[in-house]
Amino acid sequence: MTDDNGIRDLYEDGLTEEELRAVEQDRIERRQNTQKKMAWVAMISMIGFTVFMFLPIVGDSRITLLTEIATLFYISQAGVVGAYMGSEALVNKTRTQSSPSRQSTRGVKPNG
C-alpha cells in the first residue's frame, strides 16, 4: 500500500519503514540502558556488601554465617556484570561486521 506521498506502508498499520526502524532503534536503546543500569547496580552492591562486611558493627560470628551467602551473592552479581559485558561485545562485533564502512581493512594491500 502506498500513501498520497508515495511512501510505502508494507504492513498496512499506518507506520512507514523509517518509523518502524526508529521505533526498533528506540526499543534497542532502552533495553541497552536498562542492562547497563542492572550491571552498575550489581557492581555497586558487591562493593557495598564488601564494605559492610568489614565494618566493626558486624561481628565475627555473623561474618562466618554470611560467608556461604556471600559466595553465592558475588557469583550471581558477577554473572550479571559478565552477561552485560558479553552482550555488549557481541552487539559491537555484529554491528562492526554488518556495516561496510566500519569493516577492517587490515591485510588489504593498497593499490599501487
N, C-alpha and C positions, 0 to 999 in steps of 0.2 A: 504494500500500500504506500502511495506517495501523497504527501500533503500538497497544499497550494504552492509552497515554495520549492518543491522538488526534493524535499528531504524524505528519505525512506524510513518507514516505521515497520520493521520486519515482523515484530511480534504483535502488531496492532494493539498496543497497550498505551499509546499516547507518548511514549518515550522514544527519542531518536537514539541511534547508536552512540553518538557523542555523550548524550545524557546518561546512557547505561554505563559507559566507560567511567564517567565522572562519579556515578553512584558506587560503582565497584571499587574505584580507587579510594573513595572516602571510607568505605567499609574496611578495606585493607589497612588504611592508615589508623583507623580507630582500633582495630584488632592489634596492630603492632604497638600502639601506645599503651593499650591495656596490658599486653605481655611485658612491656618494659616496666610498667609500674609494679607488676607482680614480681619481677626479678629484683627490683630495688627494695621492695618490702621484704623479700626473702633475705637479701643481704643485710639489711638493717636489723632485721630480727635476729639473725645469727650473731651480729656484733653486739646487740643489746643483751642477748642471753648470755654471751661470754662475759660481758662486763658485770652483769647481775651475779653470775656465779662467783666472781672474785670480790664482791662486796663483803665487808666484815659482818653484816647482819645475817648472812647465810652461814649457818653452822656446818661443821664438817660432816655431821650425820646426815644433814639434808643433801649435801653435795654427793655423798655416797649413794643416797637413794635416787637422786636425779641423774646419775651417770648413765643408766640404761636408757632413760627417756631422752637424754641429751644426744646420745649417739643416733637414735632414730630421727630426732629433730634436725641435726646437722645434715644427715644423709638426704632427708626429704627436701630441705631448703636448698642444698647444693644441687639436687636434681632439678628443681625449678629453675635455678640460675643457669645450669648447664643446658637445659632444654631451650631456654631463651637464646642463649649464645649459639647453639647449634642451628636453631631455626633461622636466626639472622644470617648466619654464614651460608646456609642453603639458599635463602632468598637472594642474597647478594650474588652468589655464584650463578644462579639461574638467570638473574637479571642481567649479569655481565655477558653470559653466553647467548642470551636472546637478542641483545642489542648489537647490531653490526658495527655501529660507530664506536662501541666500547670494547670490541674484541681485540685481543692482544695481537701485536704484530711481531712478537718475539719469534725469531727463527726465520723470518721472511727476509730474503735477500733484496736489497734495494736495486732498482733498475739502474743500469749504467755501467 
